[in-house]
Amino acid sequence: MFDVAVIGAGPAGAAAALSALRARPGCRVLLVDRSDFPRDKACGDGIAPHALDELARLGVADVLAEAVPVRRLVLVSPRGTRATHVMGRPTYVVPRTVFDARLVSAAVARGAVFERRTVRALSDVDARVIVGADGANGVVRRLLGVPRQPDATVAVAVRGYVDQPAAAPDQVIVMDGRDWPAYAWRFDTGAGTSNVGFGMLLPSLRAQPRGRDALHERLVELLPSAAGARHLRSHHLPLSTGRPLQPPGRVLLAGDAASLVNPLTGEGIYYALLSGRLAGLAAVSDGDPGLVHRALLARELGRHLRHTSMVARATASGRVLDGGVRAVAADAGAFQALVEVGLGRGLVTAGLVRGLGAEVARTAARRLRP
């Protein structure tokens, strides 16, 4: 029998394996996935600064050894307002074919046993604790009896790759006002390619006459440089606004299986690494693993996730959204605070509220002038 079995070997699963082995060297950890590695995974490929902190805590920061730092973020509102700032800490863009394979290799090097197979029942796994890191539609969440993710809290995105412009690497987000929250992105790797994509909420996608073809069409409309993108693949993003409560017991959920995707930006890798690390700690703890994991998640992410949900509701208005981008364009401090909420574990600060509120008030006053 294994001490811990992790189902799904993406960032959340690999982090859970690494964390359990780091907390209790010598424990028997099984890492199972239906795919061999390297394998492609549709994603924006962005590695945010807090994800780097998690990699360091897991002792595997070297998986980004050759990655190029991306220091500038460009936001474009639905009405064309543009905010460009250098981020307080750089981000990185690493294809998941590279990133995930390196994490799995690191877990195996530390002592995890990797098996390629498909798990169809929890009884297929002989382990004291099971970590489900196989996605919101994965077998573990379903067998655990966790309800299906509500459609209104699921986004669908298409991702591809294009040749990178010659200029310094950027991260660019162009917001689409017709079906907000919807946006296109271009994340430059700094190594000759850019990850490009477009995403919208599932109900909005279902209302499109051309179905999923609309994702690619809107991508090219907002980012003409994405025409001819290679390796186009679509994927679902289970937003944290529909996250389930971790139940007690020996089965834990991490990453997308726990619906830990930021509703503002679609960021998921940081939350996958963090929740995987916490699941690994809970799996080798002395208490009820599920209750320990629930408490750890609440302590680390509880307030932050409540704040991201609040900002997501507030920016549902086009006027607030445009005013918000205008505010952060003029205030680097507010910009950094917004980045922390969207890419890390930040909270809505008084300064951010003042900046957003003042700009929205000015916008409203201009509209009311005769």
MILO-553177 format. One line per 2 residues: for each residue y negated, z negated, x of N, C-alpha, C. Coordinates in steps of 0.001 Angstrom, whole numbers. Last residue first. Layout:
N
Y:Z:X:Y:Z:X:Y:Z:X; ...
END
This chain:
370
-68784:19523:-23549:-69175:20665:-24374:-69394:21913:-23537; -65814:17911:-22312:-67215:18299:-22120:-67551:19516:-22975
-63146:17433:-22488:-63955:17032:-23631:-65443:17438:-23478; -62064:18183:-20076:-61662:18951:-21260:-62581:18673:-22449
-63085:16225:-18427:-63527:17602:-18241:-63185:18455:-19466; -61629:14026:-19366:-63078:14062:-19560:-63610:15490:-19399
-59034:14668:-18513:-59313:14576:-19945:-60810:14669:-20218; -59428:14532:-15735:-58998:15788:-16348:-59315:15789:-17838
-60082:11832:-15450:-61070:12853:-15112:-60726:14193:-15756; -57632:10686:-16259:-58855:10401:-17023:-59923:11448:-16729
-55968:11635:-14231:-55705:12047:-15611:-56942:11818:-16479; -57150:10308:-12070:-57181:11766:-12117:-56912:12280:-13524
-56662:7621:-12715:-58036:8097:-12546:-58108:9608:-12657; -53836:7521:-12741:-54603:7252:-13955:-56018:7785:-13866
-53179:8093:-10079:-52726:8976:-11147:-53571:8794:-12396; -54483:5905:-8781:-54768:7288:-8430:-54384:8254:-9529
-53326:3672:-10019:-54769:3884:-10095:-55112:5337:-9811; -50627:4047:-9336:-51025:4040:-10743:-52516:4306:-10884
-50827:3819:-6548:-50339:5059:-7140:-50754:5150:-8604; -51736:1178:-6309:-52559:2280:-5819:-52138:3607:-6410
-49571:-251:-7312:-50850:-304:-8033:-51743:854:-7602; -46522:1718:-7142:-47500:769:-6625:-48772:802:-7458
-43307:1974:-8041:-44627:2426:-8464:-45638:1366:-8052; -41178:1875:-5137:-41592:1391:-6447:-42961:1980:-6777
-38549:3615:-3283:-39882:3086:-3521:-40103:2638:-4957; -36363:4607:-2043:-36161:3461:-2928:-37486:2809:-3288
-36627:8040:-1915:-36074:6838:-1312:-35818:5755:-2328; -37790:10167:-3176:-36780:10454:-2159:-36109:9215:-1586
-39613:9260:-5117:-38792:10436:-5377:-37657:10657:-4418; -40890:7030:-4076:-40240:6925:-5383:-39259:8067:-5588
-41869:8105:-1691:-40939:6983:-1644:-40190:6811:-2968; -43639:10010:-2686:-42468:10444:-1928:-41422:9330:-1879
-45568:8298:-3765:-44796:9154:-4659:-43529:9667:-3972; -46559:7176:-1419:-45932:6302:-2411:-45067:7110:-3371
-47649:9435:-203:-46522:8761:436:-45803:7841:-544; -49710:9951:-2084:-48675:10949:-1808:-47444:10281:-1205
-51307:7721:-1836:-50612:7935:-3101:-49485:8942:-2925; -52199:8271:793:-51451:7052:503:-50667:7172:-792
-53615:10636:571:-52374:10644:1345:-51537:9403:1068; -55184:12063:-1958:-54936:10700:-1479:-53583:10669:-764
-55362:14583:-3010:-56582:13993:-2454:-56353:12650:-1780; -52836:15082:-3949:-53425:16041:-3020:-54619:15435:-2303
-52452:13104:-5794:-51806:12922:-4494:-52292:13953:-3476; -54035:14194:-7895:-54347:12892:-7316:-53715:12731:-5942
-52778:16591:-8496:-54172:16627:-8026:-54534:15307:-7342; -50370:15587:-9417:-50363:16391:-8195:-51772:16464:-7623
-51368:14269:-11726:-50695:13527:-10670:-50675:14290:-9360; -52357:16334:-13269:-53285:15334:-12751:-52673:14537:-11622
-49931:17556:-13860:-50923:18282:-13079:-51938:17318:-12473; -48721:15420:-15321:-48083:16001:-14138:-49101:16714:-13263
-50444:14993:-17450:-50217:13914:-16492:-49643:14474:-15196; -50184:17499:-18673:-51495:17046:-18223:-51350:15940:-17184
-47476:17639:-19360:-48021:18577:-18386:-49357:18127:-17836; -45470:14781:-19651:-46670:15474:-20115:-47191:16390:-19016
-43594:13538:-18167:-43105:14539:-19119:-44260:15339:-19705; -44409:11517:-16577:-44760:12865:-16140:-44146:13941:-17030
-43347:9258:-17836:-44802:9441:-17792:-45175:10877:-17449; -40584:9520:-17411:-41120:9566:-18782:-42611:9876:-18773
-40524:9295:-14618:-39989:10503:-15258:-40514:10638:-16679; -41506:6720:-14286:-42320:7846:-13827:-41838:9144:-14465
-39338:5290:-15393:-40677:5158:-15969:-41559:6338:-15568; -37268:5961:-13663:-37163:6330:-15079:-38531:6290:-15749
-38235:4797:-11337:-38089:6253:-11389:-37967:6727:-12830; -38127:2071:-12109:-39426:2700:-11834:-39314:4224:-11863
-35400:1647:-12320:-36249:1444:-13508:-37600:2126:-13316; -34688:2128:-9696:-34227:3052:-10733:-35004:2865:-12028
-35934:-103:-8427:-36298:1273:-8076:-35889:2242:-9179; -34578:-2294:-9495:-36004:-2097:-9786:-36421:-657:-9518
-31827:-1672:-8485:-32181:-1956:-9877:-33635:-1667:-10213; -30915:-1337:-5885:-31517:-194:-6567:-32067:-491:-7955
-29973:-3755:-4755:-30508:-2709:-3893:-31331:-1668:-4649; -29111:-5321:-6921:-30030:-5880:-5924:-30716:-4782:-5122
-27379:-3587:-8249:-28562:-4102:-8943:-29586:-4627:-7949; -25404:-3211:-6283:-26201:-2082:-6753:-27488:-2550:-7426
-24385:-5834:-6116:-24995:-5209:-4944:-25885:-4032:-5355; -23353:-6198:-8702:-24434:-7057:-8221:-25148:-6440:-7022
-21350:-4227:-8747:-22443:-4200:-9722:-23630:-5021:-9234; -19672:-5158:-6711:-20359:-3870:-6565:-21542:-3771:-7526
-18776:-7560:-7867:-19513:-7592:-6601:-20311:-6307:-6424; -17456:-6539:-10078:-18622:-7389:-10281:-19455:-7505:-9015
-15398:-5065:-8804:-16338:-4423:-9711:-17591:-5237:-9909; -13972:-7008:-7249:-14688:-5886:-6617:-15732:-5246:-7523
-14259:-10404:-7404:-13900:-9265:-8240:-14667:-8048:-7725; -14285:-11462:-3880:-14456:-11620:-5318:-13914:-10449:-6100
-14061:-10805:-1227:-13101:-11767:-1763:-13199:-11923:-3277; -14295:-7296:-294:-14833:-8633:-541:-13747:-9536:-1132
-13700:-4679:39:-13025:-5617:955:-13561:-7036:797; -15238:-3460:-1922:-13789:-3235:-1921:-13050:-4214:-1027
-17877:-4005:-1276:-17275:-4682:-2430:-15757:-4586:-2401; -18176:-2256:934:-18315:-3703:1106:-17642:-4466:-22
-17816:213:-370:-16912:-189:706:-16972:-1679:962; -19985:142:-2118:-18621:137:-2669:-17619:-270:-1607
-22085:323:-292:-21929:-898:-1080:-20535:-995:-1688; -21656:2933:662:-21619:1788:1580:-21398:480:833
-22010:4350:-1732:-20722:4362:-1053:-20588:3194:-89; -24697:3861:-2228:-23713:3314:-3166:-22307:3340:-2576
-25796:5178:85:-26034:3758:-191:-24961:3188:-1102; -24850:7830:-186:-24542:7049:1011:-24701:5552:757
-25914:8450:-2723:-24481:8554:-2470:-24092:7696:-1268; -28633:8173:-2314:-27980:7253:-3248:-26459:7289:-3081
-29015:10317:-499:-29332:8938:-115:-28594:7947:-1011; -28205:12496:-2103:-27447:12146:-905:-27742:10721:-452
-29895:13075:-4258:-28643:12368:-4507:-27934:11897:-3261; -32767:14168:-5922:-32221:13603:-4693:-30953:12808:-5008
-34066:15069:-8145:-32691:15526:-7972:-32067:15023:-6684; -36610:14113:-8678:-36452:15102:-7616:-35054:15698:-7522
-36522:12395:-10893:-37759:13088:-10546:-37505:14284:-9638; -34077:11133:-11124:-34492:12018:-12212:-35780:12777:-11936
-31697:10962:-8534:-33078:10655:-8898:-33566:11626:-9978; -28468:10009:-9322:-29301:11135:-8893:-30718:10875:-9414
-25901:8540:-9919:-27017:8094:-9084:-27731:9293:-8472; -23551:8341:-11495:-24774:8991:-11986:-26008:8536:-11220
-21252:7559:-10331:-22064:6485:-10903:-23394:7008:-11425; -20440:9956:-9352:-19560:9298:-10327:-20259:8133:-11005
-22341:10464:-7389:-22456:11162:-8674:-21555:10543:-9739; -21964:7239:-5908:-22530:8573:-5882:-22667:9180:-7262
-19141:5391:-7242:-20206:5591:-6260:-20707:7025:-6341; -17246:2801:-8770:-17861:4122:-8856:-19015:4215:-7874
-14047:1147:-8582:-15483:1197:-8352:-15976:2637:-8446; -11585:-902:-9808:-11995:496:-9703:-13523:560:-9654
-10851:-3504:-10326:-10548:-2970:-8997:-10963:-1516:-8799; -13375:-5331:-12236:-12027:-4871:-11903:-11952:-4186:-10555
-16125:-4495:-14469:-15380:-5375:-13562:-14014:-4769:-13239; -18051:-1379:-14364:-17220:-2387:-15021:-16578:-3322:-14012
-21358:-429:-14009:-20125:-619:-13254:-19283:-1704:-13925; -22740:1414:-16582:-22649:85:-15980:-21306:-30:-15262
-23883:4809:-15936:-23068:3805:-16617:-23165:2455:-15912; -26994:6621:-16224:-25970:5975:-15406:-25190:4931:-16211
-28962:8308:-17110:-27744:8203:-17919:-26636:7464:-17199; -30906:8271:-15207:-31306:7832:-16548:-30097:7740:-17493
-29854:9483:-12990:-29683:8032:-13104:-30140:7491:-14453; -28132:12559:-13776:-29329:11782:-13464:-29120:10297:-13735
-25926:14625:-12373:-25942:13520:-13336:-27065:12537:-13002; -26161:17934:-11994:-26738:16736:-11396:-26787:15641:-12463
-23981:20705:-11332:-24540:19717:-12249:-25085:18529:-11464; -24532:23998:-9935:-23930:22670:-9926:-24664:21762:-10911
-23906:27335:-8713:-24564:26377:-9605:-23825:25047:-9563; -24625:29426:-5925:-23670:28590:-6652:-24448:27626:-7534
-24989:32131:-3780:-25502:31449:-4970:-24373:30698:-5669; -24902:33399:-1229:-24054:32239:-1544:-24598:31440:-2732
-28324:34500:-717:-26886:34567:-493:-26204:33290:-962; -31055:36044:-2420:-30430:34853:-1842:-28907:35011:-1785
-32609:38061:-3450:-31550:38416:-2519:-30870:37233:-1866; -35545:36154:-3606:-34832:37355:-4045:-33807:37740:-2985
-37070:34140:-2616:-35660:33828:-2874:-34880:35026:-3382; -39686:34857:-2520:-38934:34985:-1262:-37452:34691:-1445
-40696:34134:-5015:-40288:35526:-4782:-39480:35720:-3507; -40333:31579:-6779:-40254:31750:-5338:-39794:33176:-5045
-40539:31974:-9502:-41368:30938:-8884:-41416:31058:-7368; -38767:34123:-9867:-40106:34160:-10463:-41037:33170:-9776
-36435:33240:-8684:-37150:34353:-8050:-38576:34458:-8596; -35815:31168:-10522:-35952:30905:-9094:-36780:31996:-8427
-35514:32539:-12900:-36664:31641:-12766:-36887:31273:-11297; -33138:33937:-12307:-34353:34659:-12649:-35591:33785:-12465
-31295:31878:-11907:-31652:32744:-10784:-32951:33493:-11068; -31306:30783:-14514:-31591:29947:-13350:-32032:30806:-12168
-30499:32779:-16240:-31914:32377:-16257:-32271:31524:-15047; -27811:32911:-16051:-28567:33936:-15327:-30045:33573:-15259
-26928:31011:-17815:-27104:30615:-16426:-27804:31673:-15588; -28583:32433:-20632:-27688:31431:-20078:-27986:31126:-18634
-30396:34070:-21807:-29533:34663:-20782:-28654:33641:-20080; -31826:32427:-23566:-31035:33550:-24096:-30049:34118:-23083
-31704:28905:-23225:-32097:30169:-22603:-31233:31315:-23129; -30772:26535:-24152:-31697:27254:-25030:-32113:28601:-24458
-29340:25514:-22074:-28592:26025:-23225:-29476:26803:-24184; -31420:24580:-20488:-30636:25733:-20058:-29889:26357:-21230
-32256:22377:-21948:-33181:23501:-21755:-32425:24750:-21331; -29973:20695:-21739:-30391:21209:-23048:-31350:22395:-22931
-29962:20304:-18816:-28910:21042:-19499:-29325:21521:-20891; -33023:20809:-17008:-32130:19978:-17807:-31153:20839:-18588
-32941:22867:-14004:-33551:22396:-15247:-32550:21530:-15995; -33636:24315:-10773:-32865:23486:-11692:-33658:23107:-12911
-33168:26458:-8013:-33942:26150:-9222:-33050:25342:-10144; -33446:27066:-4437:-32768:26813:-5699:-33733:26561:-6834
-32605:27510:-979:-33490:27752:-2117:-32727:27491:-3406; -32657:26724:2356:-31930:26452:1127:-32924:26637:-19
-33148:29005:4979:-33743:28086:4003:-32790:27941:2835; -32569:29515:8532:-32262:29706:7116:-33030:28694:6271
-33339:28887:11136:-33201:30285:10758:-32868:30556:9307; -33596:26185:11437:-32612:26865:12299:-32341:28280:11810
-35051:24852:9640:-35602:24909:10983:-34690:25628:11954; -34318:24778:7020:-33485:24032:7965:-34127:23931:9332
-36440:24341:4221:-36162:25037:5476:-35314:24163:6400; -36143:24592:928:-35995:23584:1974:-35557:24294:3254
-37686:25292:-1920:-37323:25945:-669:-37327:24882:415; -37158:25151:-5475:-37376:24551:-4163:-37049:25533:-3045
-38429:24881:-8818:-37776:25637:-7759:-38064:24948:-6435; -37877:22808:-11727:-38631:23246:-10557:-37757:24087:-9641
-38414:20932:-14641:-37710:22044:-14015:-38532:22471:-12815; -38777:18762:-17201:-38695:18814:-15749:-37799:19942:-15241
-40367:21867:-18175:-40383:20681:-17334:-39565:19559:-17983; -40372:24515:-18978:-39221:23676:-19326:-39188:22428:-18456
-42852:25510:-18191:-42264:25927:-19469:-41138:25017:-19916; -43721:24695:-15669:-44233:24002:-16846:-43556:24375:-18147
-42111:24098:-12765:-42137:25077:-13852:-42542:24362:-15140; -43174:23521:-9399:-42800:23019:-10719:-42994:24087:-11787
-41910:23857:-6306:-42793:24557:-7244:-42330:24217:-8653; -41739:22439:-3204:-41300:22246:-4593:-42340:22885:-5502
-40686:22731:103:-41611:23225:-916:-40981:23030:-2290; -40680:21635:3339:-40007:21459:2059:-41027:21803:992
-40757:23697:6313:-41372:22916:5245:-40325:22576:4199; -40920:24625:9766:-40156:24322:8555:-40914:23418:7593
-43434:26993:10857:-42758:25701:11000:-42046:25342:9696; -42721:30535:10214:-43585:29371:10373:-42755:28104:10541
-40915:32511:9571:-41140:32232:10992:-41965:30972:11220; -38656:31632:6886:-39894:32209:7418:-40120:31766:8858
-35092:32039:6949:-36259:31155:6987:-37486:31883:7499; -33131:33878:4682:-33648:33730:6032:-34936:32927:5995
-31538:31864:2112:-32286:33039:2564:-32688:32806:4012; -29052:30686:-149:-29666:30641:1176:-30381:31956:1463
-28913:28755:-3244:-28548:29853:-2357:-29233:29695:-1023; -28148:27207:-6367:-28553:27100:-4970:-28082:28321:-4188
-29083:26059:-9557:-28456:27104:-8754:-29010:26995:-7340; -28434:23235:-11695:-29223:23953:-10697:-28392:25046:-10057
-28906:21103:-14395:-28067:22158:-13819:-28944:22966:-12880; -28885:17629:-15323:-29578:18835:-14901:-28564:19821:-14335
-28524:15275:-17874:-27826:16133:-16910:-28710:17331:-16588; -29428:13853:-19981:-29604:13250:-18657:-28801:14007:-17597
-28741:15109:-22289:-30170:15029:-21993:-30450:14425:-20625; -25966:14718:-22436:-26498:16013:-22012:-27967:15939:-21604
-24614:11703:-21077:-25368:12378:-22140:-26023:13659:-21634; -21427:11621:-19562:-22874:11623:-19315:-23591:12327:-20458
-18861:9888:-21305:-19386:11122:-20742:-20902:11023:-20597; -18026:6442:-20562:-18439:7540:-21453:-18982:8734:-20693
-15188:5402:-18759:-16661:5457:-18777:-17090:6642:-19642; -12492:5134:-18392:-12998:5015:-19746:-14504:4996:-19837
-11238:5640:-16068:-11783:4291:-16211:-12343:4059:-17614; -10740:8295:-16267:-9609:7391:-16457:-10064:5943:-16612
-13372:9242:-15697:-12738:9508:-16986:-11594:8532:-17264; -13756:8386:-13054:-14662:7926:-14115:-14026:8108:-15491
-11621:9812:-11847:-11680:8345:-11815:-12573:7819:-12927; -12011:12590:-12133:-10896:11957:-12819:-11055:10439:-12881
-15459:13656:-12658:-14236:13432:-11911:-13212:12634:-12688; -17950:14171:-13518:-16869:14743:-14307:-15514:14560:-13632
-19434:12962:-11548:-19587:12474:-12922:-18502:13005:-13838; -17415:12515:-8492:-18380:13143:-9386:-18370:12610:-10803
-15706:11014:-6927:-15342:12414:-7217:-16205:13037:-8303; -15337:8478:-6115:-16497:9188:-5579:-16305:10679:-5799
-14016:5507:-6889:-14182:6833:-7458:-15467:7451:-6957; -11945:3482:-5110:-13348:3888:-5209:-13390:5315:-5736
-9684:913:-5742:-9919:2354:-5791:-11419:2598:-5932; -7735:-1562:-4156:-9014:-1191:-4761:-9162:319:-4676
-5036:-1468:-3380:-5558:-2676:-4027:-6851:-2384:-4768; -3040:1441:-4066:-4078:734:-3325:-4552:-473:-4111
-1695:4248:-4582:-1141:2925:-4298:-2123:2159:-3420; -2220:6502:-7074:-2830:5922:-5873:-2338:4495:-5696
-1309:7311:-9462:-953:8161:-8320:-1391:7544:-6997; -2452:5739:-11331:-1139:5309:-10855:-644:6165:-9693
-4625:7171:-12062:-4842:6070:-11130:-3525:5553:-10580; -4012:10692:-12003:-3872:9392:-12663:-4081:8305:-11627
-4506:12835:-10413:-4573:13040:-11860:-4453:11743:-12651; -5786:14054:-7454:-5367:12836:-8158:-5560:13052:-9653
-4778:16477:-5216:-5497:16240:-6462:-4922:15011:-7146; -5198:16345:-1635:-4397:16440:-2853:-5273:16133:-4051
-5281:15727:1608:-5747:16736:673:-4762:16799:-485; -6088:12664:3096:-5070:13471:2434:-5737:14485:1524
-6794:10650:5906:-7263:11688:4984:-6075:12455:4419; -7189:7352:6670:-6159:8378:6530:-6654:9393:5506
-9541:5862:8956:-9144:6264:7603:-8058:7336:7675; -10423:5306:11550:-9124:4775:11118:-8694:5140:9718
-12531:6558:12728:-12608:5100:12647:-11313:4487:12103; -11861:9189:12432:-11905:8647:13787:-11945:7124:13776
-12237:9389:9675:-10881:9495:10222:-10834:8912:11638; -15025:9167:9582:-14193:8184:8882:-12764:8199:9419
-15783:11424:11056:-16152:10101:11543:-15297:9023:10888; -14816:13454:9401:-14270:13311:10755:-14575:11927:11326
-16513:13050:7206:-15066:12867:7061:-14422:12665:8424; -18988:13702:8390:-18754:12360:7861:-17265:12079:7702
-18586:16401:9024:-18818:15436:10100:-18585:14002:9625; -18318:17497:6485:-17192:17561:7418:-17363:16555:8550
-20894:17092:5412:-19741:16402:4838:-18559:16379:5800; -22513:18756:7150:-22758:17319:6970:-21508:16590:6479
-21502:21429:6936:-21584:20722:8212:-21615:19213:7997; -21593:22060:4270:-20405:22451:5029:-20342:21710:6360
-24162:21326:3561:-23083:20385:3272:-21765:20781:3945; -26734:21919:5938:-25761:22426:4955:-24597:21457:4786
-29514:19918:6176:-28244:20207:6844:-27259:20706:5797; -32652:19064:6804:-31921:19940:5886:-30670:20421:6623
-34544:16035:6845:-33698:17013:7526:-32986:17828:6466; -37854:14556:7062:-36567:14783:6407:-35800:15814:7236
-39908:12104:8775:-39392:13450:8509:-38113:13433:7687; -42269:9904:7316:-41061:10055:8118:-40463:11422:7800
-44601:10544:5935:-44601:9427:6869:-43408:9451:7809; -45286:14073:5820:-44620:12876:5331:-44627:11786:6397
-48259:15788:5504:-47189:15423:6435:-46592:14106:5937; -48956:17545:2458:-49161:16432:3385:-47992:16358:4355
-50372:19218:-178:-49643:19402:1077:-49973:18254:2014; -50495:20304:-3428:-50643:19115:-2587:-49766:19298:-1360
-52033:22365:-5812:-51207:22296:-4604:-51530:21022:-3822; -51863:23647:-9064:-52454:22654:-8169:-51494:22398:-7011
-50571:25330:-10863:-50959:25850:-9564:-51663:24883:-8645; -49582:24252:-13118:-50850:24988:-13240:-51390:25441:-11890
-47304:22887:-12290:-47150:24044:-13178:-48420:24876:-13324; -47994:22206:-8742:-47859:21827:-10146:-47693:23065:-11019
-46350:21986:-5756:-47173:22899:-6553:-46929:22576:-8020; -46157:20356:-2662:-45926:20258:-4104:-46873:21211:-4811
-44722:20269:462:-45694:20984:-361:-45265:20856:-1824; -44352:18376:3368:-43910:18589:1994:-45042:19226:1206
-43386:18370:6764:-44400:18673:5758:-43755:18947:4409; -41335:17941:8596:-42358:16908:8451:-43330:17150:7292
-38089:17999:9510:-39034:18715:8644:-40090:17702:8223; -36209:18147:12529:-37027:17372:11594:-37998:18252:10818
-33084:19706:12771:-34514:19857:13061:-35316:19017:12066; -30018:18394:14118:-30862:18780:12986:-32341:18786:13385
-28186:17557:15972:-28902:18803:16264:-29876:19206:15157; -27310:15025:14859:-27798:15137:16235:-28617:16402:16480
-26387:13901:12574:-27574:14753:12466:-28145:15089:13833; -24394:12229:13288:-23981:13422:12537:-25165:14378:12343
-25347:9929:14487:-25224:11120:15330:-24750:12352:14575; -25176:7825:12785:-26441:8558:12795:-26342:9848:13604
-23090:6105:12103:-22806:7536:12273:-24092:8366:12273; -23155:3452:11264:-22795:3742:12644:-22509:5192:12925
-24110:2717:8866:-22686:3043:8914:-22213:3364:10329; -26771:2483:9457:-26040:1272:9068:-24528:1490:9122
-27342:5187:9900:-27408:4240:11013:-26642:2966:10680; -27086:6169:7317:-26185:6673:8355:-26173:5726:9552
-29243:4810:6153:-27873:4501:5738:-26859:4984:6769; -31391:6037:7435:-31179:4599:7612:-29751:4215:7239
-31096:8594:6388:-30916:8390:7827:-30675:6914:8133; -31818:8099:3798:-30431:8480:4065:-30115:8304:5544
-34499:7690:4130:-33679:6524:3826:-32189:6836:3983; -35390:10379:4627:-35454:9335:5658:-34568:8127:5379
-32964:12778:3251:-34228:12045:3237:-34214:10919:4266; -31714:15757:3570:-31362:14418:4052:-32667:13650:4211
-30901:18388:1384:-31948:17553:1972:-31437:16172:2340; -29219:20164:93:-28975:19889:1516:-30010:18985:2163
-29072:20845:-2534:-30297:21183:-1840:-30246:20906:-350; -25843:22267:-3293:-26733:21119:-3111:-28010:21624:-2462
-22463:22959:-3470:-23781:23357:-3955:-24700:22149:-3982; -20570:22942:-642:-20907:22125:-1807:-22311:22510:-2229
-17845:24218:1277:-19199:24331:752:-19358:23413:-450; -16014:22427:3779:-16054:23174:2520:-17487:23171:2011
-14140:21799:6802:-15390:21957:6045:-15195:22759:4772; -11751:20202:4693:-13108:20250:5242:-13095:21013:6555
-9934:20869:1652:-10008:20658:3088:-11474:20732:3513; -10009:19219:-1541:-10373:20300:-630:-10153:19882:808
-9522:16987:-2979:-8747:18171:-3355:-9013:19348:-2428; -9161:13994:-1069:-9996:15029:-1650:-9117:16229:-1968
-9095:10605:-62:-8409:11722:-721:-9434:12716:-1250; -8464:8217:2224:-9546:9083:1774:-8921:10363:1250
-7458:4887:2588:-7030:6251:2265:-8222:7020:1713; -7288:2291:4865:-8158:3043:3963:-7624:4463:3825
-6487:-885:5771:-5891:431:5553:-6693:1171:4480; -8365:-2650:8267:-7874:-2493:6897:-7398:-1056:6695
-9413:-2576:10820:-7973:-2735:10693:-7455:-2629:9277; -12457:-4233:10120:-11676:-3357:11001:-10176:-3643:10853
-14363:-4558:7693:-13071:-5192:7961:-12229:-4256:8829; -16729:-3136:7888:-16778:-4533:7452:-15488:-5275:7774
-15836:-638:8711:-16819:-1334:9551:-16863:-2821:9198; -14166:63:6632:-13594:-81:7969:-14543:-806:8917
-16011:186:4533:-14883:-748:4457:-14306:-999:5845; -17716:2240:5509:-18230:890:5277:-17099:-136:5247
-16092:4520:5594:-16717:4023:6816:-17159:2571:6665; -15473:4741:2822:-14422:4547:3823:-14985:3957:5111
-18047:5113:1756:-17226:3980:1324:-16130:3691:2335; -18806:7496:3032:-19551:6265:3304:-18754:5037:2897
-17007:9269:1859:-16921:9022:3297:-17652:7739:3668; -17969:9097:-819:-16613:8689:-469:-16456:8385:1006
-20626:10039:-590:-20344:8711:-1163:-18970:8223:-741; -20293:12640:637:-21039:11566:1295:-20750:10175:733
-16838:13398:-327:-18222:13766:-63:-18955:12605:587; -14195:12931:-1019:-14592:12717:372:-15959:13302:692
-12354:11382:-3475:-13548:12188:-3255:-14117:11900:-1882; -11346:8193:-3699:-11071:9500:-4304:-12354:10316:-4252
-10091:5878:-1532:-11337:6512:-1949:-11000:7906:-2446; -8452:2853:-1504:-8278:4294:-1654:-9567:4868:-2205
-7750:47:456:-8778:779:-290:-8390:2251:-329; -5287:-822:1425:-6264:-1810:949:-7301:-1142:58
-2233:784:451:-3522:790:1127:-4397:-337:584; 1203:0:842:0:0:0:-1250:0:875
END
